[in-house]
């Protein structure tokens, strides 16, 4: 499944938006038997490796 948090972290400090993640993954897991493999997110802006 396409990642959500890596390039769409628009909060200050590139912290992922919790509400977007909940909505995104909820919509994609509504069908019975869904199995979603998600991604990891950077714990801080310093760990991200991307410039703002």
C-alpha positions as CSV (number, residue, x, y, z in Angstrom):
1,X,0.0,0.0,0.0
2,X,1.2,3.5,-0.7
3,X,2.9,5.3,2.2
4,X,1.2,8.2,3.9
5,X,3.5,9.7,6.4
6,X,6.8,10.0,4.7
7,X,6.2,12.9,2.4
8,X,2.9,14.2,3.8
9,X,4.1,15.2,7.2
10,X,3.0,18.9,7.2
11,X,3.1,19.6,10.9
12,X,6.0,21.7,12.2
13,X,9.1,19.5,12.4
14,X,7.8,17.1,9.8
15,X,5.8,15.2,12.3
16,X,3.0,13.1,10.7
17,X,-0.6,14.3,11.1
18,X,-2.2,11.6,13.3
19,X,-5.7,12.4,12.1
20,X,-4.8,11.9,8.4
21,X,-3.2,8.5,9.2
22,X,-6.2,7.3,11.1
23,X,-8.6,8.2,8.3
24,X,-6.3,6.9,5.5
25,X,-5.7,3.5,7.0
26,X,-9.2,3.2,8.3
27,X,-10.6,3.7,4.8
28,X,-8.3,1.1,3.4
29,X,-9.0,-1.6,6.0
30,X,-12.9,-1.5,6.0
31,X,-13.3,-4.6,3.9
32,X,-13.4,-7.9,5.9
33,X,-10.1,-9.8,5.6
34,X,-8.0,-6.7,4.9
35,X,-4.4,-7.0,5.8
36,X,-2.4,-3.8,5.7
37,X,1.3,-3.6,5.9
38,X,2.2,0.0,6.8
39,X,5.4,1.9,6.9
40,X,7.6,3.4,9.7
41,X,7.8,7.1,10.4
42,X,10.7,9.1,11.6
43,X,10.6,9.8,15.4
44,X,12.0,13.3,14.9
45,X,12.9,15.8,12.2
46,X,16.7,15.2,12.9
47,X,16.2,11.5,12.0
48,X,14.4,12.1,8.8
49,X,17.2,12.7,6.4
50,X,15.1,15.3,4.4
51,X,15.4,19.0,4.3
52,X,12.3,21.0,5.0
